[in-house]
């Protein structure tokens, strides 16, 4: 009987393994900026399949090796699904890193680990599909070695992935031999000096940020391209822009995120992470209010006795690891939201009666308001926008796409200081309106698709401090200017 050829068959299996990541990565060239980010979010869904399947294949092969009388396991389909899942998870993970702006040594190592698992899984599949597999001992031995290597690299990559999501050493922190190593390194406080002589940034602000934020925002793991472990990185900010506005804690993103309710999706640190105490928040506020200086002692910055006591308690609090996730009663927050809503309830009720379905709260736990005037199209004009002025401090999300709003609304739009999202697509607004938006320091998303804006608007657009998504496609702007401004 002749032996089969050793050539690995070309089959639709390989086509599928190659096509899946190619299609996903092709989203980077699509005209829809949201598509790569949305596909990247599939990474946590997909990655569990290759993890489970590779380990199952290894288990079945181990059983077959130890107890061959049970016959060879039928693992080719499982191994194919594992390889396809690995390359798909790698592609989704790459898109996720781009979309969520995750940077740092740990993120890079996790990406390399995922790619290594993909390559090893494909090589293992290639050996298993070989027509000579049943006849060549060396081929089977190489297959088992590659399968074991795939499992080993898979565990390291999974560990790095868990560390990215839940903090470093997440998988091992409760093991007995890891207890001492899992603790955060001791922070050096100048306890031998009077607390008034402590440097505000070096001895107070930096330790708080290190204790509460550095597990996700450091040079090793910079989620949102944000690192807080050095002064230079802190000053630079991340994808959402600067972290603080000197002298204005309420307008500073750092304070805003720290003071959101635990249930809010943008709360930092998130609910599962160690939470800062009230005294720590007060110290950060005081530092920003004083101008967020790099140098200066607590005494020279004029901190009161309560803040001095909070600073003096930091060494004991951190040493005692008073950093477990806090279960906070949201009753007070909900009462505060209800009270805030009550202050503009008449104006909101009047607007909702005039435009049913156009105005709503951002969420059940928020007093911020969303307005989608694009539902009315050309029926919504400058006079209508002016009628929303009583809600200017509450409106954070405003879509005017396709409406009849013109440059006559420039001053009105410029007064909506709470805006985080503004869409002016397919309207007649020009550079004059863009110039009026320069004071919208909270603005994160601005869309000017198919508007008459020109290169003259570029300077104002570039100066908006927190913009992370900016669309200026199909405008009279030159291609060079658009490339310099457009942010996905």
C-alpha positions, 0 to 999 in steps of 0.5 A: 500500500502506498503512503500518502504524500507528505504535502499539506493539502491546500484546503478551505480550512487555510483559506478561512484561517487567512480570510478572518483576520484579513477582513477584520484588519481591512476595517482600518481602510473603511470610511467609517471611523467607528468600525475598527473600534467596534470590531476591536470590542469583539476581542474579549468575546473571541479570545475564549474560544482558542484558549479553551480549544487549544487546551482541550486538544492538548488534553485529548492528545495527552489521553491518546498518548497515555492510553493509546488503546482508546484510539486516536482522538479526532481533534483536527476540527477542534484544532482548526477552530482554535487556530482560526479563533487565535488569528481572529482574536489577535486581529480584534486585539490589535483593533482594540488597542488602536481604538482604545489607545492602549499603549505600554510595554505590557500591552505590546508584550500581550500583542506579541504573545497573541501573535505568537499563539496564532503562529504556533497554532497554525503550525500545529494545525499544519502538522496535524493535517499532514497526510504523513502524520499517521506514518511518521513518528518524527512528525507526531513528535514535532506536533506534540512539541508545538502543541505544548509550546502553543499551550505554554505561550497561550498561558503567558499571553492570557496572563498579560491580557488579564493583567491589562484588564484587571491589573498586573499579577491579577491571576497570581496575586492570591497565591501564598507565595505571591502575597508579599510580592503582590503588595505595592512598593512602599512610597517614600514620604518625608515623614521626618519633616513637618507636613507643611514642608512636604512638596505638594506634587512630589510628596502628595499628588504623585503618591496618590496617582501612583496608588490609585491610577498607575496600575492602568496608567503608567509607562508599562501600561498606558490605557488611553495613551495616558501615563501618570507615573511621571510629571511629563506624562501627566502634563501631556495627558492622553487621548481625551486631552489634558487632565487638568485645567490649572486653577479650575478643578471642576473643569479638570477631567481628572477631578470629573472622572474621580467624582463620578458615581461608581456605577458610571462607565467613565468612573476612574478608577472603576468600581473593581479597583481601589478607590481614593478617600475623600481626603485624597480627592480634596488634596487633588482638588486643592493642587489643581486650584493652586495652579497644579504646580510642579514645585511648592510646599503644602505651606506655601500653597496655603492648604488649610489644617484639614488638608494638612491632616489628610496629607499627613495620614497618607503614609499610614493609609497606604501602608495599611493598604486601605485600598480595597474596592469600596461599596458606596451607597449611591443614594446620596448621588441619586438625591443630588442628581434629582435636586439638580434636575429639579433646577431646570425641570420647567425649561426641560418640560417645555422643550420636550413638549415642543419637540417630543422625542428629541430631548432626553437625559443621558442616563437614569443616573445623570442630569446631563441632557442629550438633544438630537435635532437631526430628527427634525432636519430642516425644520429645526433652525436658528430660532429653535436652537436659541429656544434651547438656551435655558438648557445650555448648562445641561446639554452635553450632547447635541446633534444638529446634522442636516438642520437649518442652523446657520452662522446666526447661531454661532454665539448661541453654540459658543455658550453651550459650555457643557458640550462634549459632543457636537455634530454639525454635519451637512449644515451651512455653518462656516469658519465663523461658527467654528471660531465661536466654538473655541471656548468649548473646553469640554468638547470631545467629539466634533463632526463637520462633515459636508460643511463649507468650512475651510483651512481658516478653521484649522487653527481653532479646531487644533486648539480645542483641548479635549477633542479626540474624535474630529471629522472634517471630511468632504469640506473645502479644506485641503487634503493636507489640512484634513489629514493633519486634523482628522482624528478617528 
